[in-house]
Amino acid sequence: MMISLAQIAEAVVRRAQRQGQIAARDIRDELRLAGLPEAEWKAVLELARPSLVVRQGRYYHKDAYSPRLEQERAQQQAVGKAIRALVKEHRARRSRDERRGQARVDFVQPVTVRTEDGKEHRLLSRDISPTGIRLLGTQQLLGQKLVVLLPLNEGRPPCRLLTRVLWTCAVGDGLFENGGTFLELVDEPRP
């Protein structure tokens, strides 16, 4: 059994080197895979200890562990936790503040809009619904009627929709969101 535990200890050290770190459950997994009792994990750990460094319940291969690496890993975990909380809060706020009768679909696409005076602008769509669209760009388009050209599959002409911009909101320096409602489909211009 000692030879078997020594072999398990070598496998544990290789696993720690490969993964960067292991936990007690990983040692028990190795024992279970070998058909040995999981209760022997502390004996395996003692055999592997010369090659491992322990920090906060985790075992690192002595060549792979560094305090700087551990600090970076902890910082990444803290950032991930903060971002997950932010996203959760944003989703809750967004569902609470939703006033639209039609469900929106994320539709992030570059689109072309043609204003009443014939000028064309490239904007970015944010979302779309059967009744309207939200556009992001450098123009305030409040009250204007636009023809919005929505891209379709390759080889097909874009879908053209006459749209009235009902609201505009500044979202950054020189950056505006414009919310429009669809009025009608516009026929393809004839050559």
GUPALO-732780 format. One record per residue (C-alpha): residue number from 1; chain; x, y, z. Coordinates in nm, 4 decimals. Layout:
// GUPALO-732780
<node><resi>NUM</resi><chain>A</chain><X>X</X><Y>Y</Y><Z>Z</Z></node>
...
//
This chain:
// GUPALO-732780
<node><resi>1</resi><chain>A</chain><X>0.0000</X><Y>0.0000</Y><Z>0.0000</Z></node>
<node><resi>2</resi><chain>A</chain><X>0.2930</X><Y>0.2385</Y><Z>0.0650</Z></node>
<node><resi>3</resi><chain>A</chain><X>0.4092</X><Y>0.1983</Y><Z>-0.2957</Z></node>
<node><resi>4</resi><chain>A</chain><X>0.0573</X><Y>0.2754</Y><Z>-0.4136</Z></node>
<node><resi>5</resi><chain>A</chain><X>0.0376</X><Y>0.5831</Y><Z>-0.1910</Z></node>
<node><resi>6</resi><chain>A</chain><X>0.3756</X><Y>0.6970</Y><Z>-0.3248</Z></node>
<node><resi>7</resi><chain>A</chain><X>0.2456</X><Y>0.6605</Y><Z>-0.6798</Z></node>
<node><resi>8</resi><chain>A</chain><X>-0.0651</X><Y>0.8573</Y><Z>-0.5872</Z></node>
<node><resi>9</resi><chain>A</chain><X>0.1564</X><Y>1.1274</Y><Z>-0.4312</Z></node>
<node><resi>10</resi><chain>A</chain><X>0.3507</X><Y>1.1538</Y><Z>-0.7593</Z></node>
<node><resi>11</resi><chain>A</chain><X>0.0252</X><Y>1.1836</Y><Z>-0.9529</Z></node>
<node><resi>12</resi><chain>A</chain><X>-0.0915</X><Y>1.4560</Y><Z>-0.7113</Z></node>
<node><resi>13</resi><chain>A</chain><X>0.2339</X><Y>1.6507</Y><Z>-0.7591</Z></node>
<node><resi>14</resi><chain>A</chain><X>0.2044</X><Y>1.6230</Y><Z>-1.1391</Z></node>
<node><resi>15</resi><chain>A</chain><X>-0.1584</X><Y>1.7398</Y><Z>-1.1183</Z></node>
<node><resi>16</resi><chain>A</chain><X>-0.0599</X><Y>2.0396</Y><Z>-0.9020</Z></node>
<node><resi>17</resi><chain>A</chain><X>0.2111</X><Y>2.1283</Y><Z>-1.1513</Z></node>
<node><resi>18</resi><chain>A</chain><X>-0.0286</X><Y>2.0939</Y><Z>-1.4461</Z></node>
<node><resi>19</resi><chain>A</chain><X>-0.3230</X><Y>2.2825</Y><Z>-1.2887</Z></node>
<node><resi>20</resi><chain>A</chain><X>-0.1193</X><Y>2.5281</Y><Z>-1.0835</Z></node>
<node><resi>21</resi><chain>A</chain><X>-0.3019</X><Y>2.4319</Y><Z>-0.7643</Z></node>
<node><resi>22</resi><chain>A</chain><X>-0.5020</X><Y>2.1499</Y><Z>-0.6100</Z></node>
<node><resi>23</resi><chain>A</chain><X>-0.7320</X><Y>2.1052</Y><Z>-0.3115</Z></node>
<node><resi>24</resi><chain>A</chain><X>-0.7918</X><Y>1.8157</Y><Z>-0.0736</Z></node>
<node><resi>25</resi><chain>A</chain><X>-1.0822</X><Y>1.6967</Y><Z>-0.2905</Z></node>
<node><resi>26</resi><chain>A</chain><X>-0.8377</X><Y>1.6542</Y><Z>-0.5828</Z></node>
<node><resi>27</resi><chain>A</chain><X>-0.6214</X><Y>1.4259</Y><Z>-0.3676</Z></node>
<node><resi>28</resi><chain>A</chain><X>-0.9303</X><Y>1.2254</Y><Z>-0.2695</Z></node>
<node><resi>29</resi><chain>A</chain><X>-1.0240</X><Y>1.2025</Y><Z>-0.6398</Z></node>
<node><resi>30</resi><chain>A</chain><X>-0.6840</X><Y>1.0524</Y><Z>-0.7200</Z></node>
<node><resi>31</resi><chain>A</chain><X>-0.7288</X><Y>0.7959</Y><Z>-0.4416</Z></node>
<node><resi>32</resi><chain>A</chain><X>-1.0793</X><Y>0.7080</Y><Z>-0.5590</Z></node>
<node><resi>33</resi><chain>A</chain><X>-0.9573</X><Y>0.6632</Y><Z>-0.9183</Z></node>
<node><resi>34</resi><chain>A</chain><X>-0.6855</X><Y>0.4275</Y><Z>-0.7911</Z></node>
<node><resi>35</resi><chain>A</chain><X>-0.9440</X><Y>0.2282</Y><Z>-0.5939</Z></node>
<node><resi>36</resi><chain>A</chain><X>-0.7957</X><Y>0.3272</Y><Z>-0.2572</Z></node>
<node><resi>37</resi><chain>A</chain><X>-0.9812</X><Y>0.4686</Y><Z>0.0440</Z></node>
<node><resi>38</resi><chain>A</chain><X>-1.0273</X><Y>0.8471</Y><Z>0.0309</Z></node>
<node><resi>39</resi><chain>A</chain><X>-0.9449</X><Y>0.8625</Y><Z>0.4035</Z></node>
<node><resi>40</resi><chain>A</chain><X>-0.5768</X><Y>0.8129</Y><Z>0.3084</Z></node>
<node><resi>41</resi><chain>A</chain><X>-0.5568</X><Y>1.1644</Y><Z>0.1558</Z></node>
<node><resi>42</resi><chain>A</chain><X>-0.3542</X><Y>1.3035</Y><Z>0.4480</Z></node>
<node><resi>43</resi><chain>A</chain><X>-0.0962</X><Y>1.0259</Y><Z>0.4093</Z></node>
<node><resi>44</resi><chain>A</chain><X>-0.0662</X><Y>1.1065</Y><Z>0.0375</Z></node>
<node><resi>45</resi><chain>A</chain><X>-0.0328</X><Y>1.4737</Y><Z>0.1215</Z></node>
<node><resi>46</resi><chain>A</chain><X>0.2548</X><Y>1.4014</Y><Z>0.3619</Z></node>
<node><resi>47</resi><chain>A</chain><X>0.4366</X><Y>1.2111</Y><Z>0.0879</Z></node>
<node><resi>48</resi><chain>A</chain><X>0.3794</X><Y>1.4950</Y><Z>-0.1626</Z></node>
<node><resi>49</resi><chain>A</chain><X>0.4484</X><Y>1.7817</Y><Z>0.0827</Z></node>
<node><resi>50</resi><chain>A</chain><X>0.8183</X><Y>1.8368</Y><Z>-0.0197</Z></node>
<node><resi>51</resi><chain>A</chain><X>0.6958</X><Y>1.9397</Y><Z>-0.3678</Z></node>
<node><resi>52</resi><chain>A</chain><X>0.3950</X><Y>2.1448</Y><Z>-0.2537</Z></node>
<node><resi>53</resi><chain>A</chain><X>0.3352</X><Y>2.4816</Y><Z>-0.0883</Z></node>
<node><resi>54</resi><chain>A</chain><X>0.0123</X><Y>2.5332</Y><Z>0.1062</Z></node>
<node><resi>55</resi><chain>A</chain><X>-0.1726</X><Y>2.8680</Y><Z>0.1038</Z></node>
<node><resi>56</resi><chain>A</chain><X>-0.5322</X><Y>2.9191</Y><Z>0.2235</Z></node>
<node><resi>57</resi><chain>A</chain><X>-0.6327</X><Y>2.5552</Y><Z>0.1919</Z></node>
<node><resi>58</resi><chain>A</chain><X>-0.4849</X><Y>2.5102</Y><Z>-0.1535</Z></node>
<node><resi>59</resi><chain>A</chain><X>-0.1715</X><Y>2.3209</Y><Z>-0.2473</Z></node>
<node><resi>60</resi><chain>A</chain><X>0.0564</X><Y>2.4720</Y><Z>-0.5116</Z></node>
<node><resi>61</resi><chain>A</chain><X>0.3496</X><Y>2.3087</Y><Z>-0.6851</Z></node>
<node><resi>62</resi><chain>A</chain><X>0.6585</X><Y>2.4723</Y><Z>-0.5348</Z></node>
<node><resi>63</resi><chain>A</chain><X>0.7889</X><Y>2.5722</Y><Z>-0.8796</Z></node>
<node><resi>64</resi><chain>A</chain><X>0.4539</X><Y>2.7183</Y><Z>-0.9919</Z></node>
<node><resi>65</resi><chain>A</chain><X>0.3710</X><Y>2.9165</Y><Z>-0.6778</Z></node>
<node><resi>66</resi><chain>A</chain><X>0.4725</X><Y>3.2743</Y><Z>-0.6251</Z></node>
<node><resi>67</resi><chain>A</chain><X>0.3194</X><Y>3.5344</Y><Z>-0.3963</Z></node>
<node><resi>68</resi><chain>A</chain><X>0.2864</X><Y>3.7719</Y><Z>-0.6939</Z></node>
<node><resi>69</resi><chain>A</chain><X>0.0960</X><Y>3.5113</Y><Z>-0.8941</Z></node>
<node><resi>70</resi><chain>A</chain><X>-0.1322</X><Y>3.4465</Y><Z>-0.5987</Z></node>
<node><resi>71</resi><chain>A</chain><X>-0.1932</X><Y>3.8202</Y><Z>-0.5598</Z></node>
<node><resi>72</resi><chain>A</chain><X>-0.2831</X><Y>3.8492</Y><Z>-0.9296</Z></node>
<node><resi>73</resi><chain>A</chain><X>-0.5201</X><Y>3.5538</Y><Z>-0.8977</Z></node>
<node><resi>74</resi><chain>A</chain><X>-0.6860</X><Y>3.7120</Y><Z>-0.5918</Z></node>
<node><resi>75</resi><chain>A</chain><X>-0.7220</X><Y>4.0439</Y><Z>-0.7748</Z></node>
<node><resi>76</resi><chain>A</chain><X>-0.8852</X><Y>3.8706</Y><Z>-1.0725</Z></node>
<node><resi>77</resi><chain>A</chain><X>-1.1290</X><Y>3.6956</Y><Z>-0.8401</Z></node>
<node><resi>78</resi><chain>A</chain><X>-1.2164</X><Y>4.0286</Y><Z>-0.6746</Z></node>
<node><resi>79</resi><chain>A</chain><X>-1.2707</X><Y>4.1941</Y><Z>-1.0134</Z></node>
<node><resi>80</resi><chain>A</chain><X>-1.4883</X><Y>3.9031</Y><Z>-1.1294</Z></node>
<node><resi>81</resi><chain>A</chain><X>-1.6983</X><Y>3.9213</Y><Z>-0.8139</Z></node>
<node><resi>82</resi><chain>A</chain><X>-1.7489</X><Y>4.2980</Y><Z>-0.8523</Z></node>
<node><resi>83</resi><chain>A</chain><X>-1.8484</X><Y>4.2654</Y><Z>-1.2192</Z></node>
<node><resi>84</resi><chain>A</chain><X>-2.0945</X><Y>3.9821</Y><Z>-1.1469</Z></node>
<node><resi>85</resi><chain>A</chain><X>-2.2591</X><Y>4.1986</Y><Z>-0.8776</Z></node>
<node><resi>86</resi><chain>A</chain><X>-2.2743</X><Y>4.4946</Y><Z>-1.1164</Z></node>
<node><resi>87</resi><chain>A</chain><X>-2.4347</X><Y>4.2854</Y><Z>-1.3925</Z></node>
<node><resi>88</resi><chain>A</chain><X>-2.6880</X><Y>4.1383</Y><Z>-1.1485</Z></node>
<node><resi>89</resi><chain>A</chain><X>-2.7819</X><Y>4.4865</Y><Z>-1.0246</Z></node>
<node><resi>90</resi><chain>A</chain><X>-2.8058</X><Y>4.6176</Y><Z>-1.3819</Z></node>
<node><resi>91</resi><chain>A</chain><X>-3.0378</X><Y>4.3350</Y><Z>-1.4894</Z></node>
<node><resi>92</resi><chain>A</chain><X>-3.2636</X><Y>4.3916</Y><Z>-1.1885</Z></node>
<node><resi>93</resi><chain>A</chain><X>-3.2777</X><Y>4.7681</Y><Z>-1.2542</Z></node>
<node><resi>94</resi><chain>A</chain><X>-3.3390</X><Y>4.7169</Y><Z>-1.6265</Z></node>
<node><resi>95</resi><chain>A</chain><X>-3.6324</X><Y>4.4809</Y><Z>-1.5697</Z></node>
<node><resi>96</resi><chain>A</chain><X>-3.7777</X><Y>4.7154</Y><Z>-1.3057</Z></node>
<node><resi>97</resi><chain>A</chain><X>-3.7488</X><Y>5.0228</Y><Z>-1.5329</Z></node>
<node><resi>98</resi><chain>A</chain><X>-3.8826</X><Y>4.8575</Y><Z>-1.8500</Z></node>
<node><resi>99</resi><chain>A</chain><X>-4.1808</X><Y>5.0519</Y><Z>-1.9834</Z></node>
<node><resi>100</resi><chain>A</chain><X>-4.1946</X><Y>4.9233</Y><Z>-2.3366</Z></node>
<node><resi>101</resi><chain>A</chain><X>-4.4936</X><Y>4.7150</Y><Z>-2.4418</Z></node>
<node><resi>102</resi><chain>A</chain><X>-4.2962</X><Y>4.5094</Y><Z>-2.6954</Z></node>
<node><resi>103</resi><chain>A</chain><X>-4.0048</X><Y>4.2884</Y><Z>-2.6007</Z></node>
<node><resi>104</resi><chain>A</chain><X>-3.6674</X><Y>4.4191</Y><Z>-2.7141</Z></node>
<node><resi>105</resi><chain>A</chain><X>-3.4077</X><Y>4.2044</Y><Z>-2.8819</Z></node>
<node><resi>106</resi><chain>A</chain><X>-3.0378</X><Y>4.2859</Y><Z>-2.8698</Z></node>
<node><resi>107</resi><chain>A</chain><X>-2.9547</X><Y>4.3902</Y><Z>-3.2235</Z></node>
<node><resi>108</resi><chain>A</chain><X>-2.6071</X><Y>4.5389</Y><Z>-3.2284</Z></node>
<node><resi>109</resi><chain>A</chain><X>-2.5391</X><Y>4.6122</Y><Z>-3.5939</Z></node>
<node><resi>110</resi><chain>A</chain><X>-2.3946</X><Y>4.8987</Y><Z>-3.7950</Z></node>
<node><resi>111</resi><chain>A</chain><X>-2.6869</X><Y>5.0602</Y><Z>-3.9784</Z></node>
<node><resi>112</resi><chain>A</chain><X>-2.7226</X><Y>5.3446</Y><Z>-4.2250</Z></node>
<node><resi>113</resi><chain>A</chain><X>-2.9823</X><Y>5.6163</Y><Z>-4.1714</Z></node>
<node><resi>114</resi><chain>A</chain><X>-3.0914</X><Y>5.8687</Y><Z>-4.4299</Z></node>
<node><resi>115</resi><chain>A</chain><X>-3.2274</X><Y>6.1985</Y><Z>-4.2944</Z></node>
<node><resi>116</resi><chain>A</chain><X>-3.5021</X><Y>6.4051</Y><Z>-4.4584</Z></node>
<node><resi>117</resi><chain>A</chain><X>-3.2410</X><Y>6.6332</Y><Z>-4.6160</Z></node>
<node><resi>118</resi><chain>A</chain><X>-3.0786</X><Y>6.3307</Y><Z>-4.7878</Z></node>
<node><resi>119</resi><chain>A</chain><X>-2.7693</X><Y>6.2996</Y><Z>-4.5676</Z></node>
<node><resi>120</resi><chain>A</chain><X>-2.6543</X><Y>5.9512</Y><Z>-4.4720</Z></node>
<node><resi>121</resi><chain>A</chain><X>-2.5041</X><Y>5.8618</Y><Z>-4.1347</Z></node>
<node><resi>122</resi><chain>A</chain><X>-2.3596</X><Y>5.5356</Y><Z>-4.0033</Z></node>
<node><resi>123</resi><chain>A</chain><X>-2.4966</X><Y>5.4528</Y><Z>-3.6575</Z></node>
<node><resi>124</resi><chain>A</chain><X>-2.4957</X><Y>5.1504</Y><Z>-3.4332</Z></node>
<node><resi>125</resi><chain>A</chain><X>-2.8244</X><Y>4.9864</Y><Z>-3.3441</Z></node>
<node><resi>126</resi><chain>A</chain><X>-2.8580</X><Y>4.8703</Y><Z>-2.9825</Z></node>
<node><resi>127</resi><chain>A</chain><X>-3.1873</X><Y>4.6869</Y><Z>-2.9775</Z></node>
<node><resi>128</resi><chain>A</chain><X>-3.4956</X><Y>4.6408</Y><Z>-3.1879</Z></node>
<node><resi>129</resi><chain>A</chain><X>-3.8596</X><Y>4.5469</Y><Z>-3.1401</Z></node>
<node><resi>130</resi><chain>A</chain><X>-4.1549</X><Y>4.5138</Y><Z>-3.3789</Z></node>
<node><resi>131</resi><chain>A</chain><X>-4.2414</X><Y>4.8772</Y><Z>-3.3051</Z></node>
<node><resi>132</resi><chain>A</chain><X>-3.9051</X><Y>5.0530</Y><Z>-3.2890</Z></node>
<node><resi>133</resi><chain>A</chain><X>-3.5298</X><Y>5.0716</Y><Z>-3.2642</Z></node>
<node><resi>134</resi><chain>A</chain><X>-3.2614</X><Y>5.2323</Y><Z>-3.0489</Z></node>
<node><resi>135</resi><chain>A</chain><X>-2.9666</X><Y>5.3869</Y><Z>-3.2307</Z></node>
<node><resi>136</resi><chain>A</chain><X>-2.6298</X><Y>5.5045</Y><Z>-3.0993</Z></node>
<node><resi>137</resi><chain>A</chain><X>-2.4290</X><Y>5.7717</Y><Z>-3.2784</Z></node>
<node><resi>138</resi><chain>A</chain><X>-2.2854</X><Y>6.1207</Y><Z>-3.2819</Z></node>
<node><resi>139</resi><chain>A</chain><X>-2.6079</X><Y>6.2899</Y><Z>-3.3970</Z></node>
<node><resi>140</resi><chain>A</chain><X>-2.9116</X><Y>6.4102</Y><Z>-3.2032</Z></node>
<node><resi>141</resi><chain>A</chain><X>-3.2015</X><Y>6.3136</Y><Z>-3.4259</Z></node>
<node><resi>142</resi><chain>A</chain><X>-3.4975</X><Y>6.4092</Y><Z>-3.2055</Z></node>
<node><resi>143</resi><chain>A</chain><X>-3.8181</X><Y>6.4680</Y><Z>-3.4030</Z></node>
<node><resi>144</resi><chain>A</chain><X>-3.6688</X><Y>6.3720</Y><Z>-3.7381</Z></node>
<node><resi>145</resi><chain>A</chain><X>-3.8052</X><Y>6.1191</Y><Z>-3.9827</Z></node>
<node><resi>146</resi><chain>A</chain><X>-3.5369</X><Y>5.8822</Y><Z>-4.1023</Z></node>
<node><resi>147</resi><chain>A</chain><X>-3.5121</X><Y>5.5944</Y><Z>-4.3401</Z></node>
<node><resi>148</resi><chain>A</chain><X>-3.3259</X><Y>5.3245</Y><Z>-4.1470</Z></node>
<node><resi>149</resi><chain>A</chain><X>-3.1516</X><Y>5.0682</Y><Z>-4.3663</Z></node>
<node><resi>150</resi><chain>A</chain><X>-3.1227</X><Y>4.7402</Y><Z>-4.1750</Z></node>
<node><resi>151</resi><chain>A</chain><X>-2.8737</X><Y>4.4898</Y><Z>-4.3171</Z></node>
<node><resi>152</resi><chain>A</chain><X>-3.0057</X><Y>4.1538</Y><Z>-4.4344</Z></node>
<node><resi>153</resi><chain>A</chain><X>-2.8213</X><Y>3.8451</Y><Z>-4.5574</Z></node>
<node><resi>154</resi><chain>A</chain><X>-2.5501</X><Y>3.8785</Y><Z>-4.8199</Z></node>
<node><resi>155</resi><chain>A</chain><X>-2.6800</X><Y>3.9586</Y><Z>-5.1649</Z></node>
<node><resi>156</resi><chain>A</chain><X>-3.0131</X><Y>4.0939</Y><Z>-5.0440</Z></node>
<node><resi>157</resi><chain>A</chain><X>-3.0946</X><Y>4.4641</Y><Z>-5.0333</Z></node>
<node><resi>158</resi><chain>A</chain><X>-3.1354</X><Y>4.6135</Y><Z>-4.6857</Z></node>
<node><resi>159</resi><chain>A</chain><X>-3.4738</X><Y>4.6420</Y><Z>-4.5188</Z></node>
<node><resi>160</resi><chain>A</chain><X>-3.5817</X><Y>5.0094</Y><Z>-4.5370</Z></node>
<node><resi>161</resi><chain>A</chain><X>-3.8036</X><Y>5.1452</Y><Z>-4.2602</Z></node>
<node><resi>162</resi><chain>A</chain><X>-3.9396</X><Y>5.4967</Y><Z>-4.2218</Z></node>
<node><resi>163</resi><chain>A</chain><X>-3.8772</X><Y>5.5834</Y><Z>-3.8579</Z></node>
<node><resi>164</resi><chain>A</chain><X>-3.9627</X><Y>5.8820</Y><Z>-3.6387</Z></node>
<node><resi>165</resi><chain>A</chain><X>-3.7156</X><Y>5.9598</Y><Z>-3.3588</Z></node>
<node><resi>166</resi><chain>A</chain><X>-3.9179</X><Y>6.0090</Y><Z>-3.0393</Z></node>
<node><resi>167</resi><chain>A</chain><X>-3.6383</X><Y>6.0660</Y><Z>-2.7903</Z></node>
<node><resi>168</resi><chain>A</chain><X>-3.2683</X><Y>6.1474</Y><Z>-2.7720</Z></node>
<node><resi>169</resi><chain>A</chain><X>-3.0391</X><Y>6.1070</Y><Z>-2.4742</Z></node>
<node><resi>170</resi><chain>A</chain><X>-2.6728</X><Y>6.2070</Y><Z>-2.4336</Z></node>
<node><resi>171</resi><chain>A</chain><X>-2.4740</X><Y>5.9060</Y><Z>-2.3151</Z></node>
<node><resi>172</resi><chain>A</chain><X>-2.1239</X><Y>6.0474</Y><Z>-2.3423</Z></node>
<node><resi>173</resi><chain>A</chain><X>-1.9218</X><Y>6.3335</Y><Z>-2.4858</Z></node>
<node><resi>174</resi><chain>A</chain><X>-2.0641</X><Y>6.3716</Y><Z>-2.8351</Z></node>
<node><resi>175</resi><chain>A</chain><X>-2.2456</X><Y>6.0371</Y><Z>-2.8157</Z></node>
<node><resi>176</resi><chain>A</chain><X>-2.6245</X><Y>6.0067</Y><Z>-2.8253</Z></node>
<node><resi>177</resi><chain>A</chain><X>-2.8916</X><Y>5.7383</Y><Z>-2.8070</Z></node>
<node><resi>178</resi><chain>A</chain><X>-3.1920</X><Y>5.7958</Y><Z>-3.0294</Z></node>
<node><resi>179</resi><chain>A</chain><X>-3.5137</X><Y>5.5994</Y><Z>-2.9853</Z></node>
<node><resi>180</resi><chain>A</chain><X>-3.7386</X><Y>5.5717</Y><Z>-3.2848</Z></node>
<node><resi>181</resi><chain>A</chain><X>-4.0706</X><Y>5.4170</Y><Z>-3.3745</Z></node>
<node><resi>182</resi><chain>A</chain><X>-4.1266</X><Y>5.2463</Y><Z>-3.7084</Z></node>
<node><resi>183</resi><chain>A</chain><X>-4.3867</X><Y>5.4136</Y><Z>-3.9288</Z></node>
<node><resi>184</resi><chain>A</chain><X>-4.3810</X><Y>5.2036</Y><Z>-4.2464</Z></node>
<node><resi>185</resi><chain>A</chain><X>-4.1755</X><Y>4.9937</Y><Z>-4.4846</Z></node>
<node><resi>186</resi><chain>A</chain><X>-4.0206</X><Y>5.1980</Y><Z>-4.7648</Z></node>
<node><resi>187</resi><chain>A</chain><X>-4.0116</X><Y>5.0486</Y><Z>-5.1115</Z></node>
<node><resi>188</resi><chain>A</chain><X>-3.6809</X><Y>4.9863</Y><Z>-5.2834</Z></node>
<node><resi>189</resi><chain>A</chain><X>-3.5868</X><Y>5.2935</Y><Z>-5.4895</Z></node>
<node><resi>190</resi><chain>A</chain><X>-3.6108</X><Y>5.2196</Y><Z>-5.8615</Z></node>
<node><resi>191</resi><chain>A</chain><X>-3.3046</X><Y>5.2850</Y><Z>-6.0820</Z></node>
//
